[in-house]
Amino acid sequence: MAAQRFRLVTPQPRNGPPSVAFTRYMVIWETEGSNAQDLQGALTAATKAGQGQVEALAADAGTAQSSWWVTTSPFITKDDFQR
């Protein structure tokens, strides 16, 4: 459906104990499907076939991390907030 790329803003140096290490880059994909495995398979197939706007991301397979999240509420829009 859609994707948005992010990069970690370089944090300011600080005193004290070391902070938690975060990944430097993140992509959030908006998808629709019945389960994560089928969605990952469709994404992989589309990337390999070069379909549409799907491009392979430059990533080190040895350090890249993936996780799947499932929504717990309906899609929220600006109309859901009272102004």
C-alpha positions, 0 to 999 in steps of 0.5 A, a space after each residue: 500500500 505505502 512505505 515511509 523511510 526514516 533515519 535516526 537523528 544524531 543525538 547530542 552527546 550526554 553525560 551519564 550511563 550509555 544510552 540504548 543503541 537504536 538502528 539508524 534507519 527504519 522503513 514503515 510499510 502500510 500493508 493489507 493482508 491476512 498474515 505477515 508471512 504472506 505479506 512478506 512473500 508478496 513484498 519479496 516477489 514484487 521486489 525481485 520482479 521490479 514491480 511498481 515502486 518497490 525497490 530493494 533497500 540497501 541493507 546488510 543482511 547480517 545486521 538488518 532487523 525486521 519486525 511485524 506489527 499488527 494494528 490494535 485500532 482502526 486507522 486514525 485520521 485528523 477527523 478523529 480529533 476535535 479541534 
